[in-house]
Amino acid sequence: MTAPSSHPAPLRAALVGYGSAGRIFHAPLLSGVPGLALACIATSKPAQAQADWPGVRTVAAPQQAFDDPAIDLVVIATDNASHHPLARAALLAGKHVVVDKPCTVTLAETDDLLALAQAQGLVLTVFQNRRYDADFLALRQVLDGGQLGRIVHVASHFDRYRPQVLDRWRDRDLPGAGLWVDLGSHLVDQALQLFGCPDELLLDLARQRDGAQTNDFFHAQLRYERTHPGLRVTLHASALAPAPGLRWRVQGTQGAFVKEGLDPQEDALRAGQRPCLDLQGRAPARWGHDPRPGQLVLPAGIPAEQPAPAPPGNYLQYYASLRDHLRDHLRGAGPLAVTPVQVRQVMGLLARGEQSAREGRFVDTSDLAAAA
């Protein structure tokens, strides 16, 4: 009788889509986590995928990957409008599914996928890598330490300077396009992680770039009274910000946390770096270290600045956590980083935001907390 291996066979993943999300984020991260294997890429343009990953099988049609009995996990990294039909087909084929954010383009589509995954006994989750940004991890440490007192206002910015409107689906007037469902998915998820579901939401959308076909600016206001009396959270992003600067400004009754600049991991991945976790789950020595850590401002007569905690970011941890969950899935063990409730809450807030922008008013969001 053969003794069980201390190193179980890797979970085999199929990546559907090899545009910017698949090429920059998912392929390198999947391949950098021990216990996961990037086994297949479904793309209509295989040349680049084959050049980047010469040992990985490419297929033209996603269904070819779904029908492969050796595939355990499917990662959907295609245009947002295709998320629902592709994820549905993968679930029906018996595969666990990761969908790049946003989950779908409507709450009804997300509910359909969550119900199907539950009925099939499978995992359906969303790629929320920004939970592993260095600045977000630092802010969580600060809030957990209580140094700022009661939090009264949070400004969360994700500004970039991309003045050209490109000929791509993200910049067209299509369902699922625009900055709100793109970067808004991350900022909404972070707000939910920090403070839970707001009571009300007001969203302002704009088209600011020359030739813009969809929103490239948003400013959302989240009101909290039920769980955090007096708290106001603003979420802001622009594609036309030559001097982006601010990432976080968190004001409390006893101090503030201020952070400028974005997490460095996206730029590192865009530059072609391929980080790998070692067998102990550690990232490379300097991976994810932010050269511009946040500052604590703690008034003591005269405001005094001091460095805030500066943990490294680690996008690899998203897939490492998913690997651990899937290995234990049949035993019902292993926490899932982005749970079905969280998937639904993010999609619900994105949808309520669109309603608010159409109607020009605060909309109630408190019912989205009921399932938490």
SEDRENVO-389161 format. One line per field, with one value per residue (C-alpha): x, y, z; residue number from 0; residue in three letters. Coordinates in steps of 0.02 Angstrom, whole numbers. Example, Ala and Ser with C-alpha at 12.3 -4.5 7.8 and 13.67 -1.06 7.14 Angstrom:
// SEDRENVO-389161
X = [615, 684];
Y = [-225, -53];
Z = [390, 357];
resi = [0, 1];
resn = [Ala, Ser];
// end
This chain:
// SEDRENVO-389161
X = [0, 70, 86, -6, 104, 143, 134, -37, -53, -73, -244, -250, -318, -383, -372, -507, -451, -276, -303, -232, -311, -263, -90, -36, -120, -193, -64, 87, -3, -76, 95, 180, 84, 144, 0, -80, -36, -80, -130, -229, -262, -418, -390, -434, -258, -142, 25, 64, 4, 113, 263, 239, 197, 271, 230, 46, -88, -192, -366, -476, -644, -675, -787, -636, -561, -727, -742, -567, -585, -409, -458, -509, -525, -577, -526, -633, -535, -636, -744, -868, -1025, -963, -930, -1104, -1121, -942, -948, -1116, -1048, -896, -1004, -1117, -961, -918, -777, -740, -738, -645, -716, -615, -706, -844, -932, -1060, -1146, -1309, -1356, -1479, -1337, -1230, -1374, -1397, -1214, -1211, -1368, -1298, -1131, -1222, -1332, -1179, -1077, -943, -848, -891, -786, -716, -536, -515, -327, -332, -365, -180, -117, 18, -78, -239, -148, -63, -228, -307, -165, -188, -376, -355, -233, -361, -234, -350, -496, -672, -663, -768, -714, -622, -567, -512, -440, -381, -330, -227, -180, -239, -298, -316, -480, -425, -517, -559, -717, -676, -689, -844, -1026, -1063, -1138, -1003, -887, -830, -728, -864, -878, -691, -600, -761, -767, -604, -645, -818, -747, -616, -748, -853, -702, -664, -836, -970, -1120, -1169, -1345, -1352, -1250, -1240, -1142, -1088, -1023, -944, -861, -713, -589, -604, -704, -756, -898, -922, -887, -704, -737, -837, -864, -966, -1024, -1065, -1165, -1148, -1259, -1326, -1157, -1037, -1129, -1067, -951, -939, -837, -797, -735, -657, -571, -522, -434, -387, -279, -106, -60, -147, -62, -185, -230, -301, -348, -429, -485, -521, -558, -377, -275, -265, -187, -126, -56, -3, 37, -26, 32, 184, 130, 31, 177, 295, 182, 163, 353, 357, 405, 344, 345, 334, 293, 416, 358, 332, 215, 336, 346, 515, 609, 564, 401, 257, 359, 287, 422, 297, 223, 82, 99, 9, -38, -67, -104, -20, -40, 53, 17, 158, 189, 263, 279, 129, 147, 216, 178, 217, 75, 54, -68, -6, -95, -264, -228, -137, -292, -403, -290, -305, -494, -514, -403, -518, -678, -754, -725, -805, -646, -530, -593, -639, -564, -705, -865, -1033, -1106, -963, -978, -1162, -1137, -1008, -1118, -1268, -1178, -1116, -1295, -1365, -1230, -1288, -1466, -1408, -1317, -1472, -1589, -1471, -1505, -1449, -1517, -1546, -1420, -1455, -1547, -1385, -1318, -1459, -1373, -1207];
Y = [0, 169, 299, 462, 601, 749, 856, 829, 846, 1027, 1095, 1125, 1293, 1351, 1537, 1602, 1763, 1828, 2015, 2134, 2051, 1874, 1917, 2041, 1970, 1796, 1697, 1754, 1737, 1565, 1503, 1577, 1479, 1303, 1181, 1270, 1239, 1349, 1206, 1289, 1460, 1487, 1631, 1682, 1751, 1612, 1679, 1789, 1660, 1527, 1644, 1692, 1517, 1391, 1240, 1283, 1213, 1342, 1314, 1424, 1394, 1407, 1254, 1149, 1194, 1167, 992, 940, 821, 866, 1047, 1087, 1277, 1400, 1583, 1701, 1855, 1911, 2064, 2096, 2060, 1883, 1839, 1770, 1650, 1588, 1563, 1477, 1357, 1318, 1282, 1169, 1076, 1044, 1169, 1289, 1467, 1629, 1779, 1937, 2086, 2134, 1967, 2009, 2164, 2145, 2085, 1961, 1878, 1867, 1791, 1663, 1610, 1602, 1493, 1379, 1359, 1315, 1188, 1110, 1107, 1215, 1373, 1535, 1682, 1847, 1906, 2045, 2065, 2241, 2164, 2122, 2296, 2355, 2514, 2421, 2296, 2441, 2531, 2374, 2362, 2544, 2524, 2362, 2451, 2586, 2727, 2841, 2829, 2827, 2845, 2989, 3008, 2903, 2965, 2823, 2877, 2777, 2909, 2881, 2981, 2892, 3034, 2931, 2840, 2673, 2562, 2426, 2362, 2448, 2620, 2588, 2623, 2441, 2347, 2320, 2456, 2612, 2656, 2628, 2440, 2427, 2518, 2543, 2355, 2366, 2521, 2458, 2291, 2377, 2486, 2332, 2245, 2391, 2450, 2333, 2383, 2568, 2632, 2742, 2777, 2926, 2911, 3044, 2983, 3086, 3071, 3189, 3136, 3198, 3069, 2971, 2849, 2788, 2850, 2885, 2977, 2931, 3004, 2899, 2946, 2808, 2852, 2747, 2777, 2609, 2528, 2677, 2835, 2988, 2894, 2954, 2863, 2937, 2830, 2923, 2879, 2971, 2925, 3107, 3148, 3212, 3233, 3084, 3092, 3041, 2858, 2865, 2998, 2921, 3042, 2985, 3069, 3043, 3049, 3019, 2900, 2976, 2881, 2940, 2833, 2663, 2490, 2439, 2262, 2304, 2401, 2258, 2132, 2247, 2254, 2066, 2012, 1839, 1821, 1648, 1589, 1468, 1305, 1395, 1519, 1665, 1792, 1853, 1964, 2134, 2090, 2207, 2330, 2504, 2639, 2770, 2703, 2793, 2916, 2929, 3105, 3103, 3275, 3316, 3503, 3516, 3379, 3254, 3137, 2964, 2813, 2697, 2507, 2455, 2270, 2210, 2181, 2007, 1968, 1789, 1765, 1774, 1616, 1532, 1556, 1490, 1338, 1298, 1316, 1205, 1069, 1062, 1096, 923, 924, 1094, 1167, 1307, 1487, 1566, 1739, 1814, 1732, 1722, 1852, 1971, 1939, 1984, 2139, 2213, 2181, 2250, 2412, 2431, 2412, 2533, 2656, 2651, 2680, 2828, 2905, 2887, 2961, 3091, 3046, 2941, 2764, 2646, 2503, 2439, 2284, 2220, 2194, 2074, 1922, 1954];
Z = [0, -50, 87, 55, -12, 101, -56, -138, -325, -377, -419, -605, -662, -831, -868, -984, -1068, -1096, -1104, -975, -823, -874, -935, -800, -646, -655, -755, -652, -485, -522, -577, -423, -291, -245, -254, -403, -585, -733, -847, -987, -1063, -1169, -1288, -1465, -1485, -1427, -1492, -1342, -1216, -1297, -1299, -1116, -1053, -1176, -1067, -1047, -1162, -1257, -1325, -1434, -1349, -1161, -1166, -1212, -1044, -954, -1029, -976, -827, -768, -735, -556, -561, -695, -687, -791, -849, -999, -1033, -893, -995, -1029, -847, -815, -963, -948, -760, -777, -907, -800, -646, -748, -803, -620, -599, -458, -524, -491, -582, -604, -530, -550, -531, -666, -733, -634, -461, -538, -635, -479, -381, -519, -511, -321, -319, -453, -362, -201, -292, -375, -214, -294, -254, -345, -289, -353, -373, -244, -247, -174, -3, -14, -56, 64, 105, 145, 256, 346, 372, 444, 570, 618, 642, 738, 854, 897, 882, 786, 906, 832, 643, 575, 394, 264, 93, -20, -189, -339, -465, -622, -776, -932, -1045, -1204, -1234, -1304, -1427, -1301, -1217, -1051, -1133, -1238, -1196, -1154, -1007, -877, -943, -852, -699, -569, -594, -627, -486, -389, -362, -265, -164, -118, -63, 45, 127, 165, 240, 354, 407, 342, 239, 235, 265, 111, -45, -163, -325, -449, -618, -757, -927, -919, -1052, -1230, -1326, -1170, -1204, -1025, -849, -812, -647, -494, -321, -201, -27, 97, 254, 411, 561, 616, 649, 652, 706, 614, 496, 316, 183, 13, -131, -276, -439, -596, -758, -785, -633, -684, -500, -415, -245, -109, -81, 96, 221, 374, 511, 689, 853, 910, 750, 564, 439, 275, 127, -46, -197, -253, -204, -311, -356, -514, -587, -545, -631, -782, -792, -809, -634, -584, -394, -318, -144, -68, 11, 177, 93, 95, -46, -114, 8, -65, -151, -110, -5, -30, -49, 12, 174, 261, 404, 569, 623, 811, 884, 1049, 1058, 893, 763, 755, 609, 631, 516, 509, 503, 334, 300, 124, 2, -69, -210, -210, -44, -131, -230, -86, 22, -117, -139, 46, 40, -113, -40, 111, 14, 28, 216, 236, 310, 259, 257, 90, 73, -31, 27, -66, 52, 12, -175, -166, -58, -177, -328, -235, -192, -371, -432, -302, -352, -532, -471, -367, -516, -625, -495, -421, -239, -92, -104, 41, 53, 229, 166, 88, 264, 308, 233, 319];
resi = [0, 1, 2, 3, 4, 5, 6, 7, 8, 9, 10, 11, 12, 13, 14, 15, 16, 17, 18, 19, 20, 21, 22, 23, 24, 25, 26, 27, 28, 29, 30, 31, 32, 33, 34, 35, 36, 37, 38, 39, 40, 41, 42, 43, 44, 45, 46, 47, 48, 49, 50, 51, 52, 53, 54, 55, 56, 57, 58, 59, 60, 61, 62, 63, 64, 65, 66, 67, 68, 69, 70, 71, 72, 73, 74, 75, 76, 77, 78, 79, 80, 81, 82, 83, 84, 85, 86, 87, 88, 89, 90, 91, 92, 93, 94, 95, 96, 97, 98, 99, 100, 101, 102, 103, 104, 105, 106, 107, 108, 109, 110, 111, 112, 113, 114, 115, 116, 117, 118, 119, 120, 121, 122, 123, 124, 125, 126, 127, 128, 129, 130, 131, 132, 133, 134, 135, 136, 137, 138, 139, 140, 141, 142, 143, 144, 145, 146, 147, 148, 149, 150, 151, 152, 153, 154, 155, 156, 157, 158, 159, 160, 161, 162, 163, 164, 165, 166, 167, 168, 169, 170, 171, 172, 173, 174, 175, 176, 177, 178, 179, 180, 181, 182, 183, 184, 185, 186, 187, 188, 189, 190, 191, 192, 193, 194, 195, 196, 197, 198, 199, 200, 201, 202, 203, 204, 205, 206, 207, 208, 209, 210, 211, 212, 213, 214, 215, 216, 217, 218, 219, 220, 221, 222, 223, 224, 225, 226, 227, 228, 229, 230, 231, 232, 233, 234, 235, 236, 237, 238, 239, 240, 241, 242, 243, 244, 245, 246, 247, 248, 249, 250, 251, 252, 253, 254, 255, 256, 257, 258, 259, 260, 261, 262, 263, 264, 265, 266, 267, 268, 269, 270, 271, 272, 273, 274, 275, 276, 277, 278, 279, 280, 281, 282, 283, 284, 285, 286, 287, 288, 289, 290, 291, 292, 293, 294, 295, 296, 297, 298, 299, 300, 301, 302, 303, 304, 305, 306, 307, 308, 309, 310, 311, 312, 313, 314, 315, 316, 317, 318, 319, 320, 321, 322, 323, 324, 325, 326, 327, 328, 329, 330, 331, 332, 333, 334, 335, 336, 337, 338, 339, 340, 341, 342, 343, 344, 345, 346, 347, 348, 349, 350, 351, 352, 353, 354, 355, 356, 357, 358, 359, 360, 361, 362, 363, 364, 365, 366, 367, 368, 369, 370, 371];
resn = [Met, Thr, Ala, Pro, Ser, Ser, His, Pro, Ala, Pro, Leu, Arg, Ala, Ala, Leu, Val, Gly, Tyr, Gly, Ser, Ala, Gly, Arg, Ile, Phe, His, Ala, Pro, Leu, Leu, Ser, Gly, Val, Pro, Gly, Leu, Ala, Leu, Ala, Cys, Ile, Ala, Thr, Ser, Lys, Pro, Ala, Gln, Ala, Gln, Ala, Asp, Trp, Pro, Gly, Val, Arg, Thr, Val, Ala, Ala, Pro, Gln, Gln, Ala, Phe, Asp, Asp, Pro, Ala, Ile, Asp, Leu, Val, Val, Ile, Ala, Thr, Asp, Asn, Ala, Ser, His, His, Pro, Leu, Ala, Arg, Ala, Ala, Leu, Leu, Ala, Gly, Lys, His, Val, Val, Val, Asp, Lys, Pro, Cys, Thr, Val, Thr, Leu, Ala, Glu, Thr, Asp, Asp, Leu, Leu, Ala, Leu, Ala, Gln, Ala, Gln, Gly, Leu, Val, Leu, Thr, Val, Phe, Gln, Asn, Arg, Arg, Tyr, Asp, Ala, Asp, Phe, Leu, Ala, Leu, Arg, Gln, Val, Leu, Asp, Gly, Gly, Gln, Leu, Gly, Arg, Ile, Val, His, Val, Ala, Ser, His, Phe, Asp, Arg, Tyr, Arg, Pro, Gln, Val, Leu, Asp, Arg, Trp, Arg, Asp, Arg, Asp, Leu, Pro, Gly, Ala, Gly, Leu, Trp, Val, Asp, Leu, Gly, Ser, His, Leu, Val, Asp, Gln, Ala, Leu, Gln, Leu, Phe, Gly, Cys, Pro, Asp, Glu, Leu, Leu, Leu, Asp, Leu, Ala, Arg, Gln, Arg, Asp, Gly, Ala, Gln, Thr, Asn, Asp, Phe, Phe, His, Ala, Gln, Leu, Arg, Tyr, Glu, Arg, Thr, His, Pro, Gly, Leu, Arg, Val, Thr, Leu, His, Ala, Ser, Ala, Leu, Ala, Pro, Ala, Pro, Gly, Leu, Arg, Trp, Arg, Val, Gln, Gly, Thr, Gln, Gly, Ala, Phe, Val, Lys, Glu, Gly, Leu, Asp, Pro, Gln, Glu, Asp, Ala, Leu, Arg, Ala, Gly, Gln, Arg, Pro, Cys, Leu, Asp, Leu, Gln, Gly, Arg, Ala, Pro, Ala, Arg, Trp, Gly, His, Asp, Pro, Arg, Pro, Gly, Gln, Leu, Val, Leu, Pro, Ala, Gly, Ile, Pro, Ala, Glu, Gln, Pro, Ala, Pro, Ala, Pro, Pro, Gly, Asn, Tyr, Leu, Gln, Tyr, Tyr, Ala, Ser, Leu, Arg, Asp, His, Leu, Arg, Asp, His, Leu, Arg, Gly, Ala, Gly, Pro, Leu, Ala, Val, Thr, Pro, Val, Gln, Val, Arg, Gln, Val, Met, Gly, Leu, Leu, Ala, Arg, Gly, Glu, Gln, Ser, Ala, Arg, Glu, Gly, Arg, Phe, Val, Asp, Thr, Ser, Asp, Leu, Ala, Ala, Ala, Ala];
// end
